[in-house]
Amino acid sequence: MDAQGDNLLKRLVDQERTLTERVEGAQREAADIVAEAQTAAEKILADARSRGDTLAKEHAAAADREAEEERQRVLASAEADAAKVAADAEARRDAAVKTVMERVLP
Protein backbone atom coordinates (compact mmCIF):
# COMPACT_ATOMS: atom_id res chain seq x y z
CA MET A 1 0.00 0.00 0.00
CA ASP A 2 2.94 2.28 0.51
CA ALA A 3 3.76 2.05 -3.17
CA GLN A 4 0.19 2.80 -4.04
CA GLY A 5 0.13 5.73 -1.57
CA ASP A 6 3.43 7.01 -2.90
CA ASN A 7 2.15 6.71 -6.45
CA LEU A 8 -1.03 8.59 -5.52
CA LEU A 9 0.97 11.26 -3.72
CA LYS A 10 3.28 11.59 -6.73
CA ARG A 11 0.29 12.01 -9.05
CA LEU A 12 -1.20 14.62 -6.74
CA VAL A 13 2.11 16.50 -6.62
CA ASP A 14 2.34 16.32 -10.43
CA GLN A 15 -1.22 17.56 -10.80
CA GLU A 16 -0.56 20.38 -8.34
CA ARG A 17 2.60 21.34 -10.22
CA THR A 18 0.70 21.25 -13.54
CA LEU A 19 -2.10 23.37 -12.10
CA THR A 20 0.41 25.80 -10.61
CA GLU A 21 2.13 26.13 -13.98
CA ARG A 22 -1.21 26.69 -15.70
CA VAL A 23 -2.22 29.33 -13.14
CA GLU A 24 1.14 31.08 -13.52
CA GLY A 25 0.77 30.96 -17.30
CA ALA A 26 -2.75 32.36 -17.06
CA GLN A 27 -1.49 35.13 -14.76
CA ARG A 28 1.26 36.03 -17.21
CA GLU A 29 -1.23 36.00 -20.08
CA ALA A 30 -3.63 38.18 -18.08
CA ALA A 31 -0.82 40.61 -17.25
CA ASP A 32 0.09 40.80 -20.96
CA ILE A 33 -3.56 41.41 -21.90
CA VAL A 34 -3.87 44.16 -19.27
CA ALA A 35 -0.64 45.79 -20.48
CA GLU A 36 -1.86 45.70 -24.09
CA ALA A 37 -5.20 47.15 -23.04
CA GLN A 38 -3.48 49.95 -21.12
CA THR A 39 -1.29 50.75 -24.10
CA ALA A 40 -4.32 50.79 -26.40
CA ALA A 41 -6.26 52.97 -23.96
CA GLU A 42 -3.37 55.44 -23.68
CA LYS A 43 -3.19 55.68 -27.48
CA ILE A 44 -6.94 56.20 -27.74
CA LEU A 45 -6.79 58.93 -25.10
CA ALA A 46 -3.85 60.61 -26.82
CA ASP A 47 -5.68 60.52 -30.15
CA ALA A 48 -8.83 61.92 -28.53
CA ARG A 49 -6.86 64.73 -26.89
CA SER A 50 -5.19 65.52 -30.18
CA ARG A 51 -8.52 65.60 -32.01
CA GLY A 52 -9.99 67.72 -29.22
CA ASP A 53 -7.11 70.19 -29.44
CA THR A 54 -7.46 70.37 -33.21
CA LEU A 55 -11.20 70.96 -32.98
CA ALA A 56 -10.73 73.58 -30.27
CA LYS A 57 -8.22 75.44 -32.45
CA GLU A 58 -10.52 75.22 -35.47
CA HIS A 59 -13.47 76.55 -33.46
CA ALA A 60 -11.34 79.34 -31.97
CA ALA A 61 -10.16 80.34 -35.45
CA ALA A 62 -13.76 80.31 -36.74
CA ALA A 63 -14.85 82.44 -33.79
CA ASP A 64 -12.01 84.87 -34.48
CA ARG A 65 -13.06 85.11 -38.13
CA GLU A 66 -16.69 85.68 -37.21
CA ALA A 67 -15.70 88.34 -34.66
CA GLU A 68 -13.55 90.10 -37.26
CA GLU A 69 -16.36 89.96 -39.83
CA GLU A 70 -18.80 91.43 -37.31
CA ARG A 71 -16.29 94.13 -36.36
CA GLN A 72 -15.89 95.02 -40.04
CA ARG A 73 -19.69 95.18 -40.47
CA VAL A 74 -20.07 97.47 -37.44
CA LEU A 75 -17.18 99.64 -38.60
CA ALA A 76 -18.59 99.90 -42.13
CA SER A 77 -22.01 100.84 -40.74
CA ALA A 78 -20.47 103.47 -38.45
CA GLU A 79 -18.43 104.90 -41.32
CA ALA A 80 -21.55 105.05 -43.51
CA ASP A 81 -23.47 106.82 -40.75
CA ALA A 82 -20.59 109.26 -40.23
CA ALA A 83 -20.41 109.96 -43.96
CA LYS A 84 -24.17 110.59 -44.06
CA VAL A 85 -23.94 113.01 -41.12
CA ALA A 86 -20.98 114.78 -42.76
CA ALA A 87 -22.86 115.00 -46.07
CA ASP A 88 -25.95 116.38 -44.32
CA ALA A 89 -23.80 118.91 -42.46
CA GLU A 90 -22.08 119.92 -45.68
CA ALA A 91 -25.40 120.29 -47.47
CA ARG A 92 -26.73 122.55 -44.72
CA ARG A 93 -23.54 124.52 -44.18
CA ASP A 94 -24.34 127.23 -46.72
CA ALA A 95 -27.81 127.72 -45.26
CA ALA A 96 -26.36 127.85 -41.73
CA VAL A 97 -23.76 130.44 -42.74
CA LYS A 98 -26.44 132.51 -44.48
CA THR A 99 -28.66 132.37 -41.38
CA VAL A 100 -25.81 133.38 -39.08
CA MET A 101 -24.81 136.21 -41.37
CA GLU A 102 -28.40 137.50 -41.51
CA ARG A 103 -28.72 137.47 -37.74
CA VAL A 104 -25.26 138.82 -36.96
CA LEU A 105 -25.13 141.37 -39.81
CA PRO A 106 -28.66 142.65 -40.41
C-alpha angles and dihedrals in degrees: 000000000000090000090049091047091047090049091050091047090049091051091049091050090048091049091048091050091048091049091047090052091048092049091048090048091049090049091051091047091049091049090051091049091049091049091050091048091050091050091049091047092050090051092048091050092048091050091048091050090049092050090046092052091048092049092046091053092047092050092046090051091048090049090050090051092048091048091050092048091051091047090052091049092050091046092049091049092049091048091050091050091048091049090050091050091047091049091049090048091048092049091052097040096090092049091048092050091048091050092049092047091050092051097041097039108033 
